[in-house]
């Protein structure tokens, strides 16, 4: 059950830009064009994701800062859903 909830939260965080605190990812270069010269130095990582409910893959490029912010959002949402409040003391 915990894995199902984690997978659900992760899919929401990756597909819904409303949850992100950072601006959207920079535009990906077109297939026929060269990558920007600073892409490797900037730490850009590009992946191809298929959003839920779609059959069309989308190329998403993110910086290390965006990936950290995304991870924080996912961890926070997971903690909230699992009741990360005060510990439960048994009777």
N, CA, C and O of each residue as an XYZ file, in Angstrom:
364
protein
N       0.827     -1.189      0.000
C       0.000      0.000      0.000
C       0.869      1.248      0.000
O       0.574      2.224     -0.690
N       1.942      1.206      0.781
C       2.818      2.361      0.886
C       3.479      2.664     -0.463
O       3.635      3.827     -0.834
N       3.863      1.616     -1.191
C       4.477      1.811     -2.505
C       3.471      2.387     -3.494
O       3.828      3.219     -4.328
N       2.230      1.953     -3.407
C       1.198      2.459     -4.287
C       0.996      3.951     -4.053
O       0.898      4.724     -5.005
N       0.936      4.350     -2.800
C       0.778      5.762     -2.464
C       1.992      6.545     -2.930
O       1.845      7.644     -3.466
N       3.190      6.004     -2.739
C       4.404      6.687     -3.177
C       4.422      6.847     -4.686
O       4.783      7.909     -5.192
N       4.038      5.810     -5.407
C       4.014      5.884     -6.867
C       2.980      6.899     -7.332
O       3.222      7.630     -8.292
N       1.837      6.953     -6.668
C       0.801      7.912     -7.023
C       1.284      9.338     -6.808
O       1.084     10.197     -7.667
N       1.909      9.593     -5.685
C       2.404     10.940     -5.382
C       3.492     11.338     -6.368
O       3.513     12.471     -6.849
N       4.383     10.423     -6.667
C       5.440     10.711     -7.617
C       4.867     11.028     -8.992
O       5.339     11.950     -9.657
N       3.862     10.281     -9.425
C       3.271     10.556    -10.733
C       2.587     11.917    -10.738
O       2.640     12.624    -11.744
N       1.945     12.300     -9.636
C       1.344     13.629     -9.559
C       2.396     14.721     -9.632
O       2.215     15.720    -10.329
N       3.483     14.534     -8.920
C       4.532     15.548     -8.890
C       5.195     15.705    -10.250
O       5.601     16.808    -10.619
N       5.306     14.626    -10.989
C       5.975     14.692    -12.279
C       5.068     15.214    -13.385
O       5.563     15.757    -14.373
N       3.761     15.064    -13.248
C       2.862     15.463    -14.320
C       2.142     16.775    -14.059
O       1.635     17.384    -15.001
N       2.079     17.229    -12.827
C       1.317     18.431    -12.503
C       2.251     19.577    -12.147
O       2.838     19.574    -11.065
N       2.403     20.563    -13.037
C       3.279     21.691    -12.723
C       2.726     22.580    -11.612
O       3.461     23.416    -11.085
N       1.448     22.426    -11.237
C       0.868     23.252    -10.178
C       1.516     22.964     -8.831
O       1.484     23.817     -7.944
N       2.110     21.767     -8.655
C       2.734     21.425     -7.389
C       4.164     21.940     -7.285
O       4.727     21.970     -6.191
N       4.755     22.340     -8.384
C       6.160     22.746     -8.380
C       6.300     24.179     -7.888
O       5.497     25.044     -8.237
N       7.316     24.424     -7.082
C       7.603     25.769     -6.608
C       8.543     26.500     -7.560
O       8.753     27.706     -7.427
N       9.100     25.780     -8.511
C      10.058     26.363     -9.429
C       9.412     26.571    -10.787
O       8.394     25.949    -11.090
N       9.994     27.443    -11.613
C       9.443     27.622    -12.954
C       9.565     26.330    -13.750
O      10.319     25.427    -13.387
N       8.811     26.259    -14.842
C       8.833     25.053    -15.652
C      10.205     24.846    -16.272
O      11.021     25.767    -16.323
N      10.449     23.641    -16.739
C      11.739     23.272    -17.306
C      12.007     24.089    -18.573
O      11.069     24.483    -19.265
N      13.282     24.343    -18.878
C      13.605     25.073    -20.094
C      13.185     24.276    -21.319
O      13.097     23.049    -21.285
N      12.929     24.999    -22.397
C      12.494     24.341    -23.625
C      13.577     23.390    -24.119
O      14.763     23.720    -24.114
N      13.154     22.216    -24.543
C      14.101     21.221    -25.046
C      14.518     21.591    -26.467
O      13.707     22.111    -27.233
N      15.760     21.329    -26.821
C      16.192     21.626    -28.180
C      15.478     20.716    -29.175
O      15.119     19.583    -28.855
N      15.280     21.231    -30.379
C      14.622     20.445    -31.414
C      15.548     19.330    -31.861
O      16.768     19.468    -31.777
N      14.980     18.218    -32.339
C      15.807     17.063    -32.694
C      16.921     17.359    -33.691
O      17.994     16.765    -33.587
N      16.711     18.243    -34.640
C      17.723     18.513    -35.656
C      18.799     19.478    -35.197
O      19.814     19.621    -35.878
N      18.615     20.137    -34.081
C      19.559     21.158    -33.622
C      20.512     20.590    -32.580
O      20.203     19.605    -31.910
N      21.668     21.222    -32.452
C      22.644     20.804    -31.450
C      22.188     21.237    -30.071
O      21.402     22.174    -29.927
N      22.694     20.540    -29.052
C      22.405     20.924    -27.671
C      23.128     22.222    -27.356
O      24.165     22.517    -27.951
N      22.587     23.004    -26.422
C      23.309     24.212    -26.012
C      24.659     23.837    -25.425
O      24.789     22.801    -24.774
N      25.661     24.672    -25.650
C      27.016     24.365    -25.196
C      27.109     24.262    -23.680
O      27.932     23.501    -23.172
N      26.292     25.000    -22.947
C      26.358     24.980    -21.494
C      25.468     23.929    -20.857
O      25.385     23.865    -19.631
N      24.800     23.102    -21.654
C      23.858     22.130    -21.099
C      24.553     21.135    -20.183
O      24.057     20.839    -19.096
N      25.687     20.623    -20.611
C      26.386     19.638    -19.790
C      26.950     20.308    -18.535
O      26.896     19.735    -17.447
N      27.485     21.508    -18.682
C      28.043     22.224    -17.541
C      26.946     22.622    -16.553
O      27.189     22.682    -15.347
N      25.736     22.896    -17.059
C      24.632     23.312    -16.196
C      23.988     22.117    -15.497
O      23.189     22.302    -14.579
N      24.317     20.901    -15.912
C      23.761     19.716    -15.272
C      22.371     19.358    -15.759
O      21.630     18.679    -15.049
N      21.996     19.799    -16.955
C      20.683     19.464    -17.487
C      20.584     17.964    -17.733
O      21.502     17.346    -18.271
N      19.455     17.393    -17.330
C      19.174     15.998    -17.607
C      17.833     15.965    -18.317
O      16.837     16.478    -17.805
N      17.808     15.361    -19.499
C      16.577     15.284    -20.280
C      16.057     13.849    -20.268
O      16.809     12.893    -20.458
N      14.755     13.725    -20.041
C      14.105     12.419    -20.058
C      12.853     12.517    -20.917
O      12.334     13.607    -21.159
N      12.382     11.379    -21.370
C      11.144     11.328    -22.129
C      10.093     10.681    -21.238
O      10.215      9.514    -20.864
N       9.059     11.451    -20.900
C       7.985     10.977    -20.031
C       6.676     10.967    -20.805
O       6.442     11.823    -21.658
N       5.824      9.994    -20.503
C       4.492      9.957    -21.083
C       3.516     10.312    -19.965
O       3.337      9.533    -19.029
N       2.881     11.490    -20.057
C       1.950     11.896    -19.010
C       0.776     10.923    -18.881
O       0.378     10.284    -19.855
N       0.235     10.820    -17.684
C      -0.907      9.958    -17.447
C      -2.079     10.407    -18.312
O      -2.411     11.591    -18.359
N      -2.697      9.458    -18.990
C      -3.838      9.775    -19.843
C      -3.447     10.181    -21.248
O      -4.308     10.593    -22.026
N      -2.179     10.079    -21.595
C      -1.723     10.468    -22.917
C      -0.896      9.350    -23.527
O      -0.317      8.527    -22.818
N      -0.851      9.332    -24.843
C       0.002      8.369    -25.527
C       1.214      9.051    -26.145
O       2.083      8.394    -26.718
N       1.264     10.353    -26.026
C       2.334     11.115    -26.645
C       3.431     11.420    -25.639
O       3.179     12.113    -24.654
N       4.640     10.923    -25.860
C       5.740     11.216    -24.938
C       6.162     12.679    -25.038
O       6.054     13.306    -26.092
N       6.639     13.195    -23.931
C       7.084     14.583    -23.853
C       8.513     14.590    -23.334
O       8.825     13.908    -22.359
N       9.380     15.354    -23.978
C      10.759     15.462    -23.529
C      10.830     16.552    -22.460
O      10.395     17.682    -22.683
N      11.382     16.202    -21.304
C      11.467     17.130    -20.175
C      12.928     17.251    -19.760
O      13.579     16.247    -19.470
N      13.439     18.468    -19.732
C      14.811     18.718    -19.295
C      14.764     19.497    -17.984
O      14.050     20.494    -17.878
N      15.526     19.044    -16.982
C      15.532     19.705    -15.683
C      16.957     19.966    -15.215
O      17.899     19.267    -15.588
N      17.081     20.992    -14.389
C      18.367     21.335    -13.783
C      18.457     20.643    -12.427
O      17.444     20.166    -11.916
N      19.643     20.577    -11.837
C      19.757     19.964    -10.502
C      18.863     20.647     -9.463
O      18.295     19.977     -8.601
N      18.737     21.961     -9.539
C      17.901     22.686     -8.575
C      16.432     22.288     -8.723
O      15.725     22.119     -7.730
N      15.980     22.140     -9.973
C      14.596     21.747    -10.196
C      14.342     20.328     -9.703
O      13.274     20.043     -9.161
N      15.310     19.439     -9.886
C      15.139     18.065     -9.413
C      15.100     18.023     -7.889
O      14.329     17.252     -7.317
N      15.920     18.840     -7.219
C      15.886     18.895     -5.752
C      14.546     19.413     -5.252
O      13.974     18.860     -4.313
N      14.039     20.480     -5.882
C      12.752     21.046     -5.483
C      11.626     20.040     -5.710
O      10.718     19.920     -4.888
N      11.691     19.326     -6.821
C      10.694     18.309     -7.130
C      10.727     17.193     -6.083
O       9.678     16.727     -5.637
N      11.916     16.769     -5.695
C      12.069     15.717     -4.688
C      11.509     16.184     -3.335
O      10.846     15.417     -2.637
N      11.786     17.465     -2.965
C      11.245     18.011     -1.714
C       9.718     18.016     -1.743
O       9.074     17.676     -0.751
N       9.139     18.404     -2.886
C       7.680     18.431     -3.007
C       7.094     17.036     -2.849
O       6.093     16.860     -2.154
N       7.702     16.053     -3.482
C       7.216     14.680     -3.396
C       7.337     14.162     -1.968
O       6.404     13.550     -1.447
N       8.488     14.408     -1.330
C       8.675     13.950      0.050
C       7.675     14.607      0.991
O       7.124     13.944      1.870
N       7.435     15.902      0.814
C       6.475     16.608      1.664
C       5.062     16.092      1.479
O       4.334     15.904      2.453
N       4.670     15.862      0.234
C       3.331     15.342     -0.034
C       3.178     13.937      0.540
O       2.130     13.593      1.087
N       4.220     13.138      0.413
C       4.170     11.773      0.949
C       4.054     11.802      2.477
O       3.285     11.031      3.052
N       4.807     12.681      3.133
C       4.719     12.799      4.587
C       3.322     13.232      5.020
O       2.776     12.705      5.990
N       2.736     14.205      4.288
C       1.393     14.668      4.637
C       0.365     13.551      4.468
O      -0.531     13.396      5.298
N       0.496     12.773      3.388
C      -0.485     11.710      3.142
C      -0.333     10.561      4.134
O      -1.308      9.874      4.438
N       0.861     10.349      4.634
C       1.077      9.268      5.577
C       0.911      9.735      7.018
O       1.199      8.983      7.949
N       0.456     10.947      7.206
C       0.208     11.447      8.549
C       1.488     11.725      9.302
O       1.664     11.262     10.429
N       2.377     12.473      8.694
C       3.667     12.759      9.289
C       3.597     13.696     10.483
O       4.571     14.396     10.759
N       2.497     13.734     11.191
C       2.365     14.594     12.359
C       2.956     13.970     13.598
O       4.013     13.343     13.538
N       2.280     14.137     14.731
C       2.742     13.608     16.010
C       2.664     12.086     16.023
O       1.761     11.510     15.416
N       3.578     11.440     16.692
C       3.553      9.968     16.759
C       2.331      9.481     17.538
O       1.846     10.158     18.444
N       1.847      8.308     17.172
C       0.699      7.709     17.845
C       1.207      6.877     19.014
O       2.073      6.018     18.845
N       0.668      7.135     20.197
C       1.066      6.404     21.392
C       0.005      5.364     21.699
O      -1.150      5.716     21.940
N       0.375      4.078     21.696
C      -0.636      3.041     21.972
C      -1.098      3.094     23.416
O      -0.375      3.562     24.296
N      -2.315      2.607     23.651
C      -2.877      2.609     25.010
C      -2.234      1.576     25.869
O      -2.586      1.440     27.041
